[in-house]
């Protein structure tokens, strides 16, 4: 059951703010990347936050919607702009009494930008969803089993999970997952990099563990489970620097 009070506080009934429900509005439906970070081969300064953000955004897009949109710069810009603006716009709407929020959002520039962002994401995603649905219908009509696509994505899972006749908005679903994944993952990875940099004695054993596990078994489902030291370092980083703690 979605938390009604939380959804009200997040203004999810306002057009453009639906993804902030983190899927609460959608009920049970929501219940090969190699990123070339730089062309500069020499040592040089980079923005940790910007670099991690681009990396996580592209990796999550690959998982959420597949390879086609992952390689589309327009999708990256649209989702990045939305996730960056979301909580700024939310804060501006929340400054108003709840009785007026349903009116003032129509004139607030940030809220208008949120709606424009949803429309842009929907325009990019809709042709892909329609093409997949046509292919699924063709296979069903021919009586052939639906192929497990090489380019599997979360979008396929959402389509499979949606009940017949139950409408849902793919753009809202995808933006909700982007909001949930990007900021939290970027925050953790950034804190992890800083933690390891502050304790250089961790680098050698971490590297040795990765080389040993991947060298012996390759990337398998059990590989991450075998990275015991990596898991401990990540958990200790989370303990020392909890989510949303900006210190």
N, C-alpha and C positions, 0 to 999 in steps of 0.2 A: 504494500500500500504506500503510495507517495505521501510524504509529509506535507500536509496542506499548508501548515504555518510557514514552513521553510519556503515553499513555492510562492506564497504570498509575499514573503520578505524579499525574494529574488525577483519579484515583479514579472513572473512567468506568464501572466495573462496578457501582458502588453505585447503587441506585435513587434517582432524582431528580437524579443528577449526569451523566446521559448527554449532555446538550447540551454539556458541557465538552469532549467529544471533537471539537467543531467539525466534526461530520459524519463523523468517522473510523469510527464504528460502522456507518454506513449505506452504505459502499462507493461505487460509481459514482453512486448516486442524488443524492449531495450535491455527486460530482466534477462635477394639478389641485389638489396640496396647496398651499394658501395658509394658513399658520398665523397666526392672530391672536394675537400674543404678549401683548398687553396692551390693556386698555380705557382706560388712562390716557393722555390726549393730551398732557399736559405732560411736560417733561423730569423724569426721576426715576431713582433708583437701582434697579438690578435685579441679581439674582444671575446672573452670567455662566454659571456651571456649570449651574445649574438651568434657565436659559432655553435654553441650547444642548442640554441633555439632552432637554427636552421636544420641541424642534423636530426633532432627529435621530430620536428615538423615533417620532414621528408620521410623518415622511417615510419612514423605513425600513419602518414597518408598512404604509404605503400601497403600497410597492413589493413587500413580501414577501407580504402576505395580501389586499390589495385594500381598496377603499373602505369596505366594510361594517364591518370590524373596526377600521379606522383611525379611524372616528368613534365607536367604542364605548369609553367611558371605562373600562369594566371590563377590556378587553384592555390598554389602556395601563397601568393600575395593576398588573395581573398580571405583565406582561412586565417592567415597571420594577422591581417588587419582586424578581423572580427574578434579573435581571441585577445588581441591587445586592447581593443576598445571596450570589450564587454563589461568589465568591472568598473571602468571609468564611467560608462553610461549608467550602469546600475547605481553607482553612488550618486550621480546627479539626480536620477529619478527619486531615489530614496530620501532626498532632502525635502521633498514635498509631502504633505499629508497624504495618506493612502487614498482618501476620498478624492483627491485631485490628480493622482498619478495617472489615472486612465484618460485624463484630458491633456495634461501638460506634455506627456511624452510625444504628442503629435507635433509639437513645435520645438522641442529640444534638439539641437543639432546632433548630439551624440546618439540619441534614440533614433533619429531619422537615418543616421549612418548605419546603425544596427540593422534596420529593416532593409536598407540598400545592400548590406553585406549578405543577408539571407537570400535576397533575390539573385545576387551574383553567384553565390554558391549553388543555388537551385538551377540556374541557367546552365552551369557547367556540368552538373551531375545528372540532370533529367535525361539528356540524350543517351547516356550510358545505361541508366536504369531501364529506359524504354527498349533499348537494343537487347538487353539481357532478358527482359520479359518476353519479347518476341521470340527469342531463341528457345526459351523454356517452353513456350506454348507450342512451337514447332516440334520440339522433341516429344512433348506429351501427345500431340496429335498423331505423330508417327509411331508412338508406342515404344520409343527408344528411351533407355534410362538417361537421366541427366548426367552428363559427364562431370567428373570432379575436375574443375578447371585448374590448369597449371597456375594461373594468376588468381588464386583464391584470395578473397578479401572478406573483411567483416560485413561489407555490403551484401555479399552472398548469404551470410548467416541471417542477416536481418530479413532479407527477402524470403528465405526458407522458413523463418519463424513467424512471419506475418500470417495471421489467419485469413482464410478466404473471405473476401468481402469487407475486411477491416482496413480502413484507410490509414495511411501513415505518411509522413512527409520525410522522404530520404534525406533532404537537406538539413532538416532540424535534427534528425538522428545523428548524422555525421558530425555536425557542428557540436552537438552535445558530447560526443566521444572525443573530439578534438579538444574541447575545453577541459574535459576531465583528464586527458592524457598529457597535453603539452606542458602546462604550467607546473604540474606536480612532478613530472619526470625531469623537466629542465631544472627545477629546484633541487631535486635529489642529486642529479648528475653533477650539477655545479658544486654543490656542497661536498660531494665525494671527491671531485678533482682537487678542491682546496684542501680537504683533509689529507689526502695522499701526498700532496705537495708539501704539507706541513710535517709529514712523517716519511721522509724519503727512504727510511729503512724498510718500508712496506713494499717498495717497488720491486725489488728483486724476488722476494717470495711470491708476490702476486703474479709476476711474469712467469716464474717457474711453474706455478700451479696451472696457469692457462696453457703453457706449452706442453706440459705433461698430459693434461686431460684431453686437449684437442689433438695432440700428436698421437695419442694411443687409440682414441676412439672416434676422432672427427666430431663434427657437430651433430649430435644425436639428442633425442629428447631427454636423456639422462645426463647430458654434459653439464648443464647448469647446476644440477643437483650435486654433482661431484666437485664443484668449485666451492669447497667449504670455507677456505680463507676469504675468498671474494664475498661470500654470503655474510661472513662475520663482519667484515669491514663495512659493508653496506648497512647492515643492521646497527652497528655501533655509530655510524654516521647519522642514521635516523634518530638514534637515542639522544645523541649529543645536540643534534640540530633538527628538531621536529619540523614537520610541514608547517608552512606559513610563519615560521620563526625567521625573521629577516636579519637577526643579529649575525 
